[in-house]
């Protein structure tokens, strides 16, 4: 069962593990404990899910385009 999980969902498992580790570090340090912990865990899962699909975990060109469109109203 664990091998099946590792073979089919490797990115999600790794992303969630890294997110859990980073979230646990932040939880020990403090400040908005559970909210930040859940957010970091979600980001790790989301990036792992993208890796499982064969996509780039962070697409900077889409992020840049989104930010440019949002900040046009302030120009």
C-alpha positions, 0 to 999 in steps of 0.5 A, spaced: 500 500 500 505 504 501 509 503 495 502 504 491 502 511 494 509 512 493 508 511 485 502 514 484 502 520 489 510 522 490 509 529 489 503 530 493 507 526 499 513 530 498 510 536 498 505 535 504 511 532 508 515 539 506 509 543 508 508 539 514 516 540 516 516 547 515 509 548 518 511 545 524 517 549 525 513 555 524 508 552 529 514 551 534 516 558 533 509 561 534 504 567 532 498 565 528 499 558 529 494 553 526 492 558 520 499 559 518 500 551 519 494 550 515 496 554 509 503 552 509 501 545 509 496 547 503 501 550 499 506 544 499 500 539 497 498 544 491 505 544 489 506 536 490 499 535 486 502 540 480 508 535 480 504 529 480 501 532 473 507 533 470 506 541 471 511 546 473 510 547 481 511 555 480 509 558 473 512 565 474 510 568 467 503 567 469 504 570 476 507 576 473 502 577 468 497 576 474 500 582 478 501 586 472 494 586 470 492 587 478 497 593 478 495 597 472 489 601 476 495 604 480 499 607 474 
